[in-house]
Amino acid sequence: MNADANNRRDMSLRARLSLPERAAPPWSLLSAALSAAVLFICLIVAGPALASLLLGSQEITARLLMLSWALGMGLSIVFTLVNRRSSPESWAAMRLEAGHLPRPLVLLLGVAVALAIDLVVNLGGGRFLPVPEIYGFQSQGGAGLVLAALLLVLLQPLAESLVFQAILLPSLRWRLGAWPGVIAASALFVALHLLVFWSAYAAAFDLFWHGLVYPWLIGLAFSLLRVYTGSSSAVIIARMGAGLMFFLTALAIFGA
């Protein structure tokens, strides 16, 4: 096992990304798809219901949407961790241990990825906007700032990385092959973002650049990082760095 891990670390980037999964994950593809479905339902049903109760209003505002998504992601995190924690094999297969790259380097890598994606998407779209998840946060005062930071830096990295990179990606790569699995996982990531975040502000964001390119680049970059490092915790840390960069960029755009 150690020799195999060392051999993988010594391979070139391209060779490592082309390797198939070492073994089938201890969950079925249906079970992995269920985790993604739970995240989707939490974001569009459970989260909004709880947010409406907490705010005492069903009026669609940036605060309501951000709170809905924050609560939905929190519920998804709890479901995923409790569900996988019940089986030692499943917990180990999620690969939540640290990877071979130092954590500060992984964090900085996430920041760099976010900065590059922000430049590509906003220059391509013709104007600089915050990511759809926190659109309108600047009009919600201190509560909007807190919700935006919590959503981008903590809850979204945990919820999406656990579902897409820790659970769904290994299943798809095992069933479909190394690269087709990465592409399929990234496409499902795009579908979630398109149906949940972009659709909430469809009039404000370009469909191609913000609805398709932005989530595709995020999903692809961090799926490749999961394959390269073999660590889901590395993806979570990198996503936190990316979320911080997206948040700081949004502050810069509005001069907050």
N, C-alpha and C positions, 0 to 999 in steps of 0.2 A: 504493500500500500504506500509506504513512504517512498520507495523507489519510483513508483508510478507518479506520485505527486512531484517528485524532483524532476523527472523526465518532462512532465508537462510544463514546469516552470522554465526549463531550459529551452523550450521550443520557441520559434519565432511567433510573433503576434498572429500572423495569418494562419500558421499551422495549428496554433492552439484554438483559434476560433472555429476551425474546420473540424475539430475533433467531436465525435458524438458524445453523448452523455455516458458516463462510466457504467451506470446501471439504471434500471428502471426505477423511478421514484415509488415509494410504498403507498401511493394513492393512484387512483384511476384518473384518466383524462376527464371523465364525467365529474369526479369529485373536484378536480382542479377548476373545471368550468363552473361548478356550483359556487366556489369561492368568488369567482369573478361576478357571478349573478347576484350573490349576496351583497357585494360592494355596490353594484349598480342599484339594487333595490334600496339599500340604505341611503344612497345619495338622492334618489328621486322620490322615495316614499317615506321611510322612517325618519330621516333627518329633517325634511320639511315639516312633517307632522309635529315633531318635538319642538322645532324652532318656532312654529306658529303658536304652540302652547306657551312657550317661555316668553315670547314677545307680546302675546295677547292680540296678535293681528295676523291676517293672511295677506296683507298688502305686499306685493312683490317689490322689495327694495334690495339694495346691495347688502345691507346688514342681514336681512332675512336669508338671502341666498348663501352668504358666507357662513352664517351660523348653521344653516341646513347642511351644508357640505362638511363643515367641521364636525358636527354631531354624527352625520352619516359615516364619515371616515373613522371616527372614534368607535362606533358600533362595529364596523367592519374589522377593525384591529382586534377588538375583544373577541369577536367570533372566530377569527382566524387563529389567534393564539390559543384560545381555549380548545378549539377543535383539534389543532395539531399537537398541542401539549399532551393530549390524552394518549398518544402513542409515541413511545421513545424513538421508534424507527422514523416516524414522520417528522418529529422534532429535529432529529439529526440530519435528515435529508433536506431540510430547509436551508442548511448551511449558514447558520447565523453566527458561526465563529468568525473571528478576524481572518482576513485573507493575508496574502504574502506582501501586499503593499502597505506601507505605513499609513496610519489613519489620517495624519495631517496632509499627506500627499493625496489621498483619496478625496478629502474635503476640498482641497484646492483644485483637483481635477473636476469636481462637480461645479465649482465656481466658474472655471474656464469654459466648461460645456455650456453652462447657462448664458454666459456672456456672448459666446459665439452664436448660440441659437437666437438670443435676443437681437443681435445685429442682423443676422440673416433674415429673420421673420419681419422685423420692423422696417428694415431697408427695402425688402421685397414688397411689403404691404404699402409702402409709401408714407407711413407715419408711425411715430413711436407711441405705443400703448402699453399699459401693464398687461400681464397675462390675464386671460379671461376669468380665471378663478377669483381674482380680487378686483375686478373692474368696478369702479365707483366707490372704492374704499375711502378715498380722500374726502368724500362728502359725509362720512359717518362719524367724524370726530375721533376721540381717543379709542372708543370701542371698535371702530373700523380698523384702526391701526393694529390693535391687539389681535383682532380676529384674522386680519390678513397675515400677520406674522405667524400666528399659531398655525394657520392653515398651510402656509407654504413651507415653513421651516420644520414643522414637527409632524402634523397629522397626515398630510398628503404623502411625504416621503415614506412614512411607515405603512400606511394603508395600501398604497399602490405598489410599493416594492415587495411587500409580503405576498400580495395576490399575483402580480404579474411576473416578477423575477424569481421569487422564492418557490412558488407553487406551479404556476401555469407554464413558465418557460421550460423547466426540466421535462415536464410531461410532453409538451409539443416537440421539443428536440428529440426526445426518445422515440416518439411516434412518427414524426415527419422527417427527421434528419437534422443535422447541425444547423445549416443556414435556413432551410424552410421553416424550422421551428422558431428561429429568431424573427423571421419575417412575419409569421403568423401571430406571434405574441405581440409584436409591434403594431400589427394591423388591428388586433383586438383592443389594444391601448388607445389607438386612434378612435375607434368606434365609441369607446366609453367617453372620451373627451368631447367628441363631436356631439353625442346625444345629451350629455349632461352640461358641460361648461360652455361650449361654443353656442349651443342652441339657446341658452339663457340670454345671450346678448348678440344674437345673430345680426341685428341691425347695425351693431357697432363694429363688428369684426369681419374682416375679409374671410370668406369660406376657404379659399385655397391656402393662404399663408397662415392664418390663425386657427382655422378649423381642421386642416389636414397636415400641413408642413410642420407646424409647431409640435403637436403631439407625436407625429411620426419621428421627428428627430429626437425627442425626449425618450420615447419608447425604445428606439433603436440603440441610442447611445448607452442607455443604462442596461439594456439586455446584453449588449456586447461586453460591458463592464462585468456583469455577473458571470458570463462565460469565461472571460479572461482571468478574473481573480478567483473564481470558484466560491465566492463569498457573497451571501445576501446582505450581510451587515455592511460590507463595503459599498454596496449599492445604496443602502439606506443612508449612510454617512455622506456619500456623494450627492444624493438627492437633497439632503439637508443643506449642503453647500450651494447647490443649484437654487433651492428655494430661497435661501438668504440673498443670493445675487438677484433673483427676480424681484424680491421685495425691495432691495435697495435701489434697483433700477426704477421701480414704480415710484419710490419716494423722489428720486432725482427728476423724473418726468414731471411731477406735479409740484416740485420745489418744496416738498414737505420737510 
